[in-house]
């Protein structure tokens, strides 16, 4: 969507004018292959496009290869420290690898680059403050955003000097303002796609706030090509939130948007339970429509007229609108059933 260059990860384009790609990580043990493959399948059904797996020990090689061979989406290998694991992952068929060049000797990086080039596998260069080079720490005093950007750019130049440009970059932090500033500066200096994320963001509520604050502000500034919402929660929640976040920025088409009024003392029907039911009913829908739930017949229909469908009501009945016109009235269950049928036949998607 935003970077000058784009890369292909097993046929999925990242960067350039392409849509933002949603990814996550499995949290299963690799030796439990079937559980891992099941989680990958569930994540794909939810809307995940790329799955990253920590490949941490060669004792898992056969499991890892089996998972790569049977996964329903491209697998990215997440590698720390051991360059041989990176080469093994590439040879096992990983669609992309993620390494931190700060943790790997230069001559070993050259071996990884060679394997990636031979197998046409992109590499994500992931930089973080824990592995900042000593000369940059001396220069900046602390691992400030500028230091991490310089570290990332130095790594990019090393890859380019080794005739390799199949690159994605990330600078992540658990601090939202840090990752925001670092990625804004990074975008000015490199043409490659950028992977966005806020690490160690926390549980569902705090983690959603931190991820959304950091990722959305960057995407609105034209920075970022692929995202992972990091949560101390099920990866399925990460995908739901990623989709909602992109939808709220008009960067995602395959899901509905649901608007609901905040309620006030004019409220004449139960907006909160209606909103909750509609969220459930359409949680897996791929329809590119907007549904508004408004709490009163006085202001609701007018405020919701831009939506494809609107629901409001009184204490005795609910009212369904389509493009601002009433099309049905009835009790809650009847209106929900009618809404579902209308959305299903809607051709906007
Ligand atoms: Fe209040 Fe009606 Fe506005 Fe809801 S739509 S916030 S009930 S005025």
Boltz pocket constraint, residues with backbone or C-beta under 6 A from the ligand:
constraints:
  - pocket:
      binder: B
      contacts: [[A, 261], [A, 262], [A, 263], [A, 264], [A, 265], [A, 266], [A, 267], [A, 268], [A, 294], [A, 295], [A, 296], [A, 297], [A, 299], [A, 300], [A, 303]]
      max_distance: 6.0
